[in-house]
């Protein structure tokens, strides 16, 4: 049996076989090793005799005997009513195990401060921290008194209703809350959609250039990405029909193509939806940065004009608020809504009710829309500042939302350049990994201005000059 009294006791295994050591010896040996290894930190409080005995299904005296032996060895200190705590020992060195973090060639680093030019992250200095803290605090108080039953695995009804209302206004999508599935991110939504439509083992259209993590996700889910050319009208549907007419899905960024920023033209939209109906395929709409369209009115969502119901719309709050919120959403076509709900319940339930409730308040009270307006003005100003600082020295091309593309000479190793950036205080993204077809690959750097405030603009430009000049 495995204990669940806390992180310090969850690994205790009780063997009741006839040849097993005495129960007290087993508890002692497991806790001793955990303390020596540092898994139980110095000063950490151990469960009481009674609590641990109840968790393990053994007698109180068994745990008491184990604790007394630990005390005899100087491994724990008893403090009476304050409980028993691990002694301040220097832990044994851990085994020589080094697991490389994921996505090292694509992601600057996880869980660290954002650097200038880093893509995929919103402005740290503009996150409404005070407002979000108040919303979270209110939601936490409500959650403390909520029922102890399982919440709806599709997401809290209040948040799903607010998302449906927001999408009707901001993206022109007509849907009911039962079509909305709350997820942890775009990638979580993509994984769920792949399971719902059964895309494993089948071709999948993928924009070229296109987001490398999406391509990797399709491959990891068992689909076969087919690189479909993107031009100044967006995804070339004719190219897709020629290469993989029987594809199960097409993953597109129609509002603002990543990374070029091109909107899918009306003719291409109609052709894509016509193909999906004819082929019995599904279109997965990655609504990438569409709410942060900085020039003019945002292009309508593909799902807003989908009479046959073939579009699976996926969005998130990662690019507008921050990824750590862990909140995204799917709008399922009516024909798939029940299946999405079923698989969300069995394979991917989303259980962060406090953050969900806080987000529902942000939407309901208009805070989110005001935040979007502020971010669009801020990013437009920062784009202008970058152009003023470097526009005469470097050749920038438009990108999606608050990004530009810096073209580099043919043959430049942009991946190596991107890796060298953090040492100069910047984190540009290499463009070449976005291409699957080598014949189309263009070296370059993607530069986001989200975290390019006035205080760091000059230093960031200095770092970029040094990086490009040293290539």
C-alpha positions as CSV (number, residue, x, y, z in Angstrom):
1,X,0.0,0.0,0.0
2,X,1.2,3.5,-0.8
3,X,0.7,6.3,1.7
4,X,-0.8,9.6,0.7
5,X,-0.2,11.6,3.8
6,X,2.0,14.1,2.0
7,X,5.0,14.3,-0.2
8,X,7.3,13.1,2.5
9,X,5.5,9.7,3.0
10,X,3.8,9.0,-0.3
11,X,6.6,6.5,-1.3
12,X,6.3,4.2,1.7
13,X,5.5,0.7,0.5
14,X,4.2,-1.9,3.0
15,X,4.9,-5.5,2.2
16,X,2.8,-7.9,4.3
17,X,4.2,-11.0,2.8
18,X,5.4,-13.8,5.1
19,X,9.1,-13.2,4.3
20,X,8.9,-9.4,4.6
21,X,10.7,-7.5,7.3
22,X,8.8,-6.3,10.3
23,X,6.4,-3.4,9.5
24,X,8.2,-1.0,11.8
25,X,11.5,-1.8,10.1
26,X,10.0,-1.1,6.6
27,X,8.7,2.3,7.7
28,X,12.0,3.2,9.4
29,X,14.1,2.1,6.4
30,X,12.0,4.0,3.9
31,X,11.9,7.3,5.9
32,X,15.6,7.0,6.7
33,X,16.6,6.7,3.0
34,X,14.3,9.6,2.1
35,X,15.9,11.8,4.8
36,X,19.4,10.9,3.7
37,X,18.6,11.5,0.0
38,X,17.1,14.9,0.8
39,X,13.7,14.0,-0.5
40,X,12.5,14.9,3.0
41,X,14.1,18.3,3.5
42,X,15.7,19.4,6.8
43,X,13.1,20.7,9.1
44,X,10.2,19.2,7.2
45,X,7.4,18.0,9.6
46,X,6.5,14.3,9.5
47,X,2.9,13.2,9.9
48,X,1.8,12.3,13.4
49,X,1.9,8.7,14.5
50,X,-1.8,8.4,14.3
51,X,-2.1,10.1,10.8
52,X,0.6,8.0,9.2
53,X,-0.6,4.8,10.8
54,X,-4.1,5.4,9.4
55,X,-2.6,6.1,5.9
56,X,-0.5,2.9,6.0
57,X,-3.1,0.7,7.6
58,X,-0.8,-0.3,10.5
59,X,-0.9,0.1,14.2
60,X,0.1,3.3,16.0
61,X,2.8,1.5,17.9
62,X,4.4,0.4,14.6
63,X,4.9,4.0,13.5
64,X,6.0,5.1,17.0
65,X,8.7,2.4,17.0
66,X,9.9,3.6,13.5
67,X,10.1,7.2,14.7
68,X,11.9,6.3,17.9
69,X,14.6,4.5,15.8
70,X,14.9,7.5,13.5
71,X,15.4,9.6,16.6
72,X,18.1,7.2,18.0
73,X,19.9,7.6,14.7
74,X,19.8,11.4,14.9
75,X,17.6,11.6,11.8
76,X,14.5,13.3,13.4
77,X,13.9,15.6,16.3
78,X,10.8,15.4,18.4
79,X,9.3,18.8,19.5
80,X,6.4,17.7,21.5
81,X,3.2,19.3,20.4
82,X,5.1,20.9,17.5
83,X,5.5,17.4,16.0
84,X,8.4,15.4,14.7
85,X,10.7,17.0,12.1
86,X,13.6,15.9,10.0
87,X,17.0,16.8,11.4
88,X,19.3,19.3,9.6
89,X,21.5,16.7,7.9
90,X,23.4,17.2,4.7
91,X,21.8,14.9,2.2
92,X,23.7,12.3,0.3
93,X,24.6,13.4,-3.2
94,X,21.9,12.4,-5.7
95,X,22.7,9.8,-8.4
96,X,24.3,11.2,-11.6
97,X,21.2,11.6,-13.6
98,X,20.7,14.4,-16.1
99,X,17.5,14.7,-18.0
100,X,17.5,17.4,-20.7
101,X,14.6,19.8,-20.6
102,X,12.2,19.5,-23.6
103,X,12.3,21.8,-26.7
104,X,15.8,23.1,-26.1
105,X,16.2,24.1,-29.7
106,X,12.9,26.0,-29.8
107,X,12.3,27.5,-26.4
108,X,14.7,29.9,-24.7
109,X,14.0,28.6,-21.2
110,X,11.0,27.7,-19.0
111,X,9.9,29.5,-15.9
112,X,12.3,32.4,-16.1
113,X,12.1,36.1,-16.8
114,X,11.3,37.1,-20.4
115,X,14.1,38.6,-22.5
116,X,13.8,41.2,-25.1
117,X,12.6,39.9,-28.5
118,X,11.4,36.7,-27.0
119,X,8.4,35.4,-28.9
120,X,5.2,33.7,-27.6
121,X,5.0,35.6,-24.4
122,X,3.1,38.8,-23.5
123,X,4.4,41.9,-21.8
124,X,5.5,41.2,-18.3
125,X,5.3,44.9,-17.3
126,X,1.7,45.2,-18.5
127,X,0.2,42.1,-16.9
128,X,-2.7,43.4,-14.7
129,X,-1.2,41.8,-11.6
130,X,-3.3,43.6,-9.0
131,X,-6.6,43.0,-10.8
132,X,-5.8,39.4,-11.4
133,X,-4.8,38.9,-7.7
134,X,-8.2,40.4,-6.6
135,X,-10.1,38.1,-9.0
136,X,-8.1,35.1,-7.8
137,X,-8.7,36.0,-4.1
138,X,-12.4,36.3,-4.6
139,X,-12.5,33.0,-6.6
140,X,-10.4,31.2,-3.9
141,X,-12.9,32.3,-1.2
142,X,-15.8,31.0,-3.3
143,X,-13.9,27.8,-4.0
144,X,-13.3,27.1,-0.3
145,X,-17.0,26.8,0.2
146,X,-17.8,25.0,-3.0
147,X,-19.1,21.4,-3.1
148,X,-16.5,18.6,-2.8
149,X,-17.8,16.8,-5.9
150,X,-15.9,16.7,-9.2
151,X,-16.3,19.9,-11.3
152,X,-17.5,19.7,-14.9
153,X,-14.5,18.2,-16.8
154,X,-15.4,20.5,-19.8
155,X,-14.7,23.6,-17.6
156,X,-16.8,25.6,-15.2
157,X,-20.2,26.5,-16.8
158,X,-19.7,30.2,-15.9
159,X,-16.4,30.4,-17.7
160,X,-17.7,28.5,-20.8
161,X,-20.7,30.9,-21.0
162,X,-18.4,33.9,-20.8
163,X,-16.1,32.5,-23.4
164,X,-19.1,31.9,-25.8
165,X,-20.3,35.5,-25.2
166,X,-16.8,36.9,-25.7
167,X,-16.3,35.0,-29.0
168,X,-19.6,36.2,-30.3
169,X,-18.5,39.8,-29.9
170,X,-14.7,39.6,-30.6
171,X,-14.5,36.8,-33.2
172,X,-18.0,36.6,-34.6
173,X,-18.5,32.9,-33.6
174,X,-22.0,31.8,-32.8
175,X,-21.9,28.9,-30.3
176,X,-23.5,27.8,-27.1
177,X,-21.6,27.0,-23.9
178,X,-21.9,23.3,-24.4
179,X,-19.7,23.6,-27.5
180,X,-17.0,25.2,-25.4
181,X,-14.3,23.0,-23.8
182,X,-11.9,24.6,-21.4
183,X,-8.3,23.4,-21.8
184,X,-4.9,24.1,-20.4
185,X,-3.5,25.7,-23.6
186,X,-3.6,25.6,-27.4
187,X,-1.4,22.5,-27.4
188,X,-3.8,20.7,-25.0
189,X,-6.7,21.6,-27.3
190,X,-4.8,20.3,-30.3
191,X,-4.1,17.0,-28.5
192,X,-7.8,16.6,-27.6
193,X,-8.9,17.5,-31.1
194,X,-6.5,14.9,-32.6
195,X,-8.1,12.2,-30.5
196,X,-11.6,13.2,-31.2
197,X,-11.3,13.2,-35.0
198,X,-9.0,10.1,-35.1
199,X,-6.1,11.7,-36.9
200,X,-3.5,9.2,-35.9
201,X,-2.0,7.3,-38.9
202,X,-3.4,9.8,-41.4
203,X,-2.0,12.8,-43.3
204,X,-2.5,16.2,-41.8
205,X,-2.1,19.5,-43.7
206,X,0.4,21.8,-42.0
207,X,1.3,25.3,-43.1
208,X,4.8,25.8,-44.4
209,X,6.3,27.8,-42.8
210,X,4.4,26.9,-39.7
211,X,4.7,26.6,-35.9
212,X,7.4,23.9,-35.2
213,X,5.7,22.8,-32.0
214,X,2.4,22.1,-33.9
215,X,4.3,20.1,-36.4
216,X,6.0,18.1,-33.6
217,X,2.7,17.7,-31.9
218,X,1.1,16.2,-35.0
219,X,4.0,13.8,-35.3
220,X,3.9,12.8,-31.7
221,X,0.2,12.1,-31.9
222,X,0.8,9.7,-34.8
223,X,-0.3,11.9,-37.7
224,X,1.8,12.5,-40.9
225,X,2.2,16.3,-41.4
226,X,2.3,17.4,-45.0
227,X,3.9,20.7,-45.6
228,X,1.5,23.0,-47.6
229,X,2.9,26.1,-49.2
230,X,1.9,29.5,-47.7
231,X,1.9,32.6,-50.0
232,X,0.5,36.1,-49.8
233,X,-3.1,34.7,-49.6
234,X,-2.3,32.2,-46.8
235,X,-2.5,28.4,-47.1
236,X,-2.4,27.3,-50.7
237,X,-5.4,24.9,-50.8
238,X,-4.7,23.7,-54.3
239,X,-1.2,22.6,-53.1
240,X,-2.8,20.7,-50.3
241,X,-5.3,18.9,-52.6
242,X,-2.4,18.0,-54.9
243,X,-0.2,16.6,-52.1
244,X,-2.7,15.0,-49.7
245,X,-6.3,15.2,-50.9
246,X,-7.3,12.5,-48.3
247,X,-5.9,14.3,-45.3
248,X,-7.8,13.9,-42.0
249,X,-7.2,17.5,-40.8
250,X,-5.8,20.8,-41.8
251,X,-4.2,23.0,-39.1
252,X,-4.2,26.6,-40.1
253,X,-3.7,30.1,-38.6
254,X,-6.2,32.0,-40.8
255,X,-6.5,35.2,-38.8
256,X,-2.7,36.0,-38.7
257,X,-0.5,33.3,-40.2
258,X,2.4,32.4,-38.0
259,X,5.0,33.7,-38.7
260,X,4.2,35.9,-41.7
261,X,1.1,37.6,-40.4
262,X,-0.8,37.0,-43.7
263,X,-4.6,36.6,-43.3
264,X,-6.2,33.7,-45.2
265,X,-8.0,35.3,-48.2
266,X,-11.8,34.9,-48.6
267,X,-11.2,32.8,-51.7
268,X,-8.8,30.5,-49.9
269,X,-11.2,30.2,-46.9
270,X,-14.1,29.1,-49.2
271,X,-11.8,26.6,-51.0
272,X,-10.5,25.2,-47.6
273,X,-14.0,24.7,-46.3
274,X,-15.2,23.2,-49.6
275,X,-12.3,20.7,-49.5
276,X,-13.1,19.7,-45.9
277,X,-16.7,18.9,-46.7
278,X,-15.8,17.0,-49.9
279,X,-13.0,15.0,-48.1
280,X,-14.8,14.5,-44.8
281,X,-11.9,16.3,-43.2
282,X,-11.7,18.7,-40.3
283,X,-10.1,22.1,-40.1
284,X,-8.3,23.0,-36.9
285,X,-8.3,26.8,-36.5
286,X,-5.4,28.0,-34.4
287,X,-6.6,31.5,-33.6
288,X,-3.0,32.7,-33.2
289,X,-2.8,36.4,-32.1
290,X,-6.0,37.3,-33.9
291,X,-7.2,39.4,-30.9
292,X,-3.9,41.3,-31.2
293,X,-4.3,42.4,-34.8
294,X,-2.5,45.8,-34.6
295,X,-3.4,47.2,-38.0
296,X,-7.1,47.6,-38.8
297,X,-9.9,45.3,-37.9
298,X,-9.1,41.6,-37.1
299,X,-9.9,39.1,-39.8
300,X,-13.0,37.1,-38.9
301,X,-12.6,33.7,-37.4
302,X,-12.8,30.8,-39.8
303,X,-15.4,29.2,-37.5
304,X,-17.6,32.3,-37.8
305,X,-18.4,31.4,-41.4
306,X,-18.6,27.6,-41.4
307,X,-22.0,26.6,-42.5
308,X,-21.1,22.9,-42.7
309,X,-19.6,22.8,-39.2
310,X,-16.2,21.5,-40.2
311,X,-14.0,23.9,-38.1
312,X,-12.6,23.2,-34.7
313,X,-11.7,26.6,-33.2
314,X,-8.9,26.6,-30.6
315,X,-7.8,29.7,-28.6
316,X,-6.1,30.5,-25.4
317,X,-5.3,33.3,-23.0
318,X,-1.5,32.6,-23.1
319,X,-0.5,35.3,-25.5
320,X,-2.9,38.0,-24.1
321,X,-2.4,37.4,-20.4
322,X,0.3,34.8,-19.7
323,X,0.9,31.1,-20.3
324,X,1.2,30.2,-16.6
325,X,-2.6,30.7,-16.2
326,X,-3.0,27.4,-18.0
327,X,-6.3,28.4,-19.7
328,X,-7.3,27.8,-23.3
329,X,-10.5,26.7,-25.0
330,X,-12.0,24.7,-27.9
331,X,-15.2,25.6,-29.7
332,X,-16.4,22.2,-31.0
333,X,-18.6,21.9,-34.1
334,X,-22.1,20.8,-33.0
335,X,-21.6,17.3,-34.4
336,X,-18.5,16.8,-32.3
337,X,-19.5,18.6,-29.1
338,X,-20.6,15.4,-27.2
339,X,-17.5,13.5,-28.3
340,X,-15.3,16.4,-27.1
341,X,-17.1,16.4,-23.8
342,X,-16.7,12.6,-23.4
343,X,-12.9,12.6,-24.1
344,X,-12.4,15.7,-22.0
345,X,-14.0,13.8,-19.1
346,X,-12.0,10.6,-19.6
347,X,-8.6,11.8,-20.8
348,X,-8.2,15.5,-20.3
349,X,-10.3,17.0,-17.5
350,X,-9.4,20.6,-16.6
351,X,-9.3,21.0,-12.8
352,X,-8.2,24.6,-11.9
353,X,-11.5,26.0,-10.7
354,X,-10.0,29.1,-9.0
355,X,-8.2,30.3,-12.2
356,X,-11.3,29.5,-14.2
357,X,-13.6,31.5,-11.9
358,X,-11.2,34.4,-11.9
359,X,-11.1,34.4,-15.7
360,X,-14.9,34.3,-15.8
361,X,-14.9,37.5,-13.8
362,X,-12.3,39.2,-16.0
363,X,-14.6,38.5,-19.0
364,X,-17.9,39.3,-17.4
365,X,-16.8,42.6,-16.0
366,X,-15.1,43.8,-19.2
367,X,-11.6,43.7,-17.7
368,X,-10.3,41.4,-20.4
369,X,-11.5,43.6,-23.3
370,X,-10.0,46.7,-21.7
371,X,-6.7,44.8,-21.3
372,X,-6.7,43.8,-25.0
373,X,-7.2,47.5,-26.0
374,X,-4.3,48.5,-23.8
375,X,-2.0,45.8,-25.1
376,X,-2.7,46.7,-28.8
377,X,-1.8,50.3,-28.2
378,X,1.3,49.3,-26.2
379,X,2.5,46.9,-28.8
380,X,1.9,49.2,-31.7
381,X,4.0,51.9,-29.8
382,X,6.8,49.4,-29.2
383,X,6.8,48.3,-32.9
384,X,7.2,51.9,-33.9
385,X,10.0,52.4,-31.4
386,X,11.9,49.4,-32.8
387,X,11.5,50.6,-36.4
388,X,12.7,54.0,-35.4
389,X,15.7,52.6,-33.6
390,X,16.8,50.0,-36.2
391,X,14.7,50.5,-39.3
392,X,17.5,52.2,-41.2
393,X,20.0,49.5,-40.4
394,X,18.1,46.3,-40.8
395,X,15.6,44.9,-43.2
396,X,12.4,44.1,-41.2
397,X,9.3,42.4,-42.7
398,X,5.9,42.3,-41.1
399,X,5.1,39.4,-38.8
400,X,2.0,38.3,-36.8
401,X,0.8,40.7,-34.2
402,X,3.6,42.3,-32.2
403,X,6.4,40.6,-34.2
404,X,8.7,41.4,-37.1
405,X,10.9,39.2,-39.2
406,X,14.5,40.1,-39.7
407,X,15.8,38.7,-43.0
408,X,19.3,37.3,-43.0
409,X,21.7,36.4,-45.9
410,X,21.3,33.0,-47.5
411,X,23.4,30.4,-45.7
412,X,23.2,32.1,-42.3
413,X,23.0,29.7,-39.4
414,X,20.0,31.5,-37.7
415,X,19.6,28.6,-35.1
416,X,23.2,29.2,-33.9
417,X,22.5,33.0,-33.8
418,X,19.4,32.5,-31.7
419,X,21.3,30.3,-29.3
420,X,23.9,33.0,-28.8
421,X,21.3,35.7,-28.1
422,X,20.7,35.1,-24.4
423,X,24.3,35.8,-23.6
424,X,23.6,39.3,-25.1
425,X,20.4,39.8,-23.1
426,X,18.1,39.0,-26.0
427,X,16.1,35.9,-27.1
428,X,15.2,36.1,-30.8
429,X,13.7,33.0,-32.5
430,X,15.3,31.3,-35.5
431,X,13.0,31.3,-38.5
432,X,14.4,28.3,-40.4
433,X,12.9,25.6,-38.1
434,X,9.5,26.9,-39.1
435,X,10.0,25.4,-42.6
436,X,9.5,21.7,-43.3
437,X,10.4,21.9,-47.0
438,X,14.2,22.8,-47.3
439,X,13.6,24.3,-50.7
440,X,11.5,27.0,-49.2
441,X,13.6,27.7,-46.1
442,X,14.7,31.3,-45.5
443,X,17.1,32.1,-42.7
444,X,16.0,34.9,-40.4
445,X,15.1,35.9,-36.9
446,X,11.6,36.5,-35.4
447,X,11.6,39.4,-33.0
448,X,8.7,40.1,-30.6
449,X,8.3,43.6,-29.1
450,X,6.1,42.5,-26.3
451,X,8.9,43.0,-23.7
452,X,10.7,45.8,-25.4
453,X,9.9,48.6,-23.1
454,X,11.6,52.0,-23.1
455,X,14.0,51.0,-20.4
456,X,15.5,48.1,-22.3
457,X,15.1,49.2,-25.9
458,X,18.6,50.7,-26.3
459,X,20.4,47.7,-24.7
460,X,18.3,45.2,-26.7
461,X,19.1,47.0,-30.0
462,X,22.8,47.0,-29.0
463,X,22.6,43.2,-28.4
464,X,20.9,42.6,-31.7
465,X,23.5,44.7,-33.6
466,X,26.3,42.6,-32.0
467,X,24.5,39.4,-32.8
468,X,23.8,40.2,-36.4
469,X,27.2,41.9,-36.9
470,X,29.0,38.9,-35.6
471,X,27.3,36.4,-37.9
